[in-house]
């Protein structure tokens, strides 16, 4: 999952950061949208394809803990759900 989620999370974070750092909206409450494709192109141009995988280990840990907690909850609840009606 971190093969896809790592770059995706990185690009989303970069887009949000770029919107927050945009100085073109003086006194305006709305931020100018930033293209994910443009962010990805810039990162690949400046850092290579590996630049998209910055922070991938954190994404992998996040995904693993999310999966484990959901699985643990399912295993906890499963015996408490009546099967075959009430």
C-alpha positions as CSV (number, residue, x, y, z in Angstrom):
1,X,0.0,0.0,0.0
2,X,2.8,2.4,0.7
3,X,3.8,2.1,-3.0
4,X,0.6,4.1,-3.8
5,X,-0.3,5.8,-0.5
6,X,3.2,7.2,0.1
7,X,3.3,9.5,-3.0
8,X,-0.5,10.2,-2.8
9,X,-0.2,11.4,0.8
10,X,3.0,13.4,0.0
11,X,1.3,15.2,-3.0
12,X,-1.9,16.0,-1.0
13,X,0.2,17.4,1.8
14,X,2.3,19.4,-0.6
15,X,-0.8,20.8,-2.3
16,X,-2.3,21.9,1.0
17,X,1.0,23.4,2.1
18,X,1.3,25.3,-1.2
19,X,-2.3,26.6,-0.8
20,X,-1.6,27.8,2.8
21,X,1.7,29.5,1.7
22,X,0.1,31.2,-1.3
23,X,0.6,35.0,-0.8
24,X,-1.6,36.0,-3.7
25,X,-4.7,36.1,-1.6
26,X,-4.2,39.2,0.5
27,X,-7.1,39.5,2.9
28,X,-9.0,36.9,0.9
29,X,-10.4,33.9,2.8
30,X,-10.2,31.6,-0.2
31,X,-6.9,29.9,-1.3
32,X,-5.9,29.4,-4.9
33,X,-6.1,25.6,-5.7
34,X,-2.8,23.9,-6.5
35,X,-2.7,21.2,-9.2
36,X,-1.6,17.8,-7.9
37,X,-0.1,17.0,-11.3
38,X,2.0,20.2,-11.2
39,X,3.2,19.4,-7.7
40,X,4.2,15.8,-8.8
41,X,6.0,17.2,-11.9
42,X,7.9,19.7,-9.8
43,X,8.9,17.1,-7.2
44,X,10.1,14.6,-9.8
45,X,12.0,17.4,-11.7
46,X,13.7,18.6,-8.5
47,X,14.2,15.4,-6.5
48,X,13.6,12.5,-8.9
49,X,11.0,9.8,-8.5
50,X,12.3,9.1,-5.0
51,X,11.2,12.5,-3.9
52,X,7.6,11.3,-4.1
53,X,8.3,8.7,-1.5
54,X,9.5,11.1,1.2
55,X,7.7,10.0,4.4
56,X,6.6,6.6,3.0
57,X,7.6,4.8,6.2
58,X,5.3,7.0,8.2
59,X,2.5,6.2,5.8
60,X,3.2,2.5,6.0
61,X,3.1,2.7,9.8
62,X,-0.2,4.7,9.7
63,X,-1.8,2.2,7.3
64,X,-0.6,-0.8,9.4
65,X,-2.0,0.6,12.7
66,X,-5.3,1.5,11.0
67,X,-5.6,-2.0,9.6
68,X,-4.7,-3.6,12.9
69,X,-7.1,-1.5,14.9
70,X,-10.0,-2.3,12.5
71,X,-9.1,-6.0,12.6
72,X,-8.9,-6.0,16.4
73,X,-12.3,-4.2,16.7
74,X,-13.8,-6.8,14.3
75,X,-12.5,-9.7,16.2
76,X,-13.7,-8.2,19.5
77,X,-17.3,-7.5,18.2
78,X,-17.8,-10.6,16.0
79,X,-18.6,-13.0,18.9
80,X,-21.0,-10.5,20.4
81,X,-23.2,-10.3,17.2
82,X,-26.0,-12.9,17.2
83,X,-26.1,-14.9,14.0
84,X,-29.4,-16.3,12.7
85,X,-31.7,-13.7,14.2
86,X,-32.8,-12.7,17.6
